[in-house]
Amino acid sequence: MKQATLYVVSTPIGNREDISHRAIEVLKDVDLIAAEDTRHTGVLLKHFGISNRLISYYDQNERKRAAELVNVLQSGQSVALVSDAGTPAISDPGYHLVKQASEAGIPVVPIPGASSLLSALVVSGLPTDRFLFEGFLPRKKGRKTALESIAEFDGSVVIFESGHRIERTLHDLLSSCGNRKVAVCRELTKKFETVYRGNLDQVLDNWGTGSKKGEFVVVMGKPGLA
């Protein structure tokens, strides 16, 4: 019987070739793959010739499914946790399963790989020695508090955002944090990857010429950065 192990597997954020050889081998070998979207992950598995059992694990069923998966692990089976893109538990489901598995004494093994957070940070041209990862800002309740906290942080700030809310978020950052330097990264590792750099007001002034489609990562510099 295989040792019961939970593998937290990073998958590509856009370019399928960014998956690691180790990740492919783990996805082939485990007894079960817990996926944020089984259809999305199924396409990835098919691309690499992997045929394995899939079970859904997403925001709405995360707590209930985490307990079920711990039972699977305790029966001696191995499980791989994946999200639609990037590393599980980073603004994606994963926390509850990892917490419950570790509390049950089950080994949890990371299989590192692509991360839009780190990809954006290293291409931003902004300081990387100290940064705050904010994930997605609250849409309504708590948004003002989150922006106030960001404004007080003395380092770079990384924020995830969707295409239909990116312009609003840039305006809110300008109002709350002042005219700081930013790098707005769109569709990282994909065909239409673009990085908009400049002060917040410059990026917003030129926003009409840029596409608002896709997924964005905003990296904002600290106050007073030259």
Secondary structure, 3 states (H helix, E strand, C coil): CCCCCEEEECECCCCHHHCCHHHHHHHHHCCEEEECCHHHHHHHHHHCCCCCCEEECCHHHHHHHHHHHHHHHHCCCCEEEECCCECCCCCCCCHHHHHHHHHCCCCEEEECCCCHHHHHHHHCCCCCCCEEEEEECCCCCCHHHHHHHHHHCCCEEEEEEECCCHHHHHHHHHHHHCCCEEEEEECCCCCCCEEEEEEHHHHHHCHHHCCCCCEEEEEECCCCCC
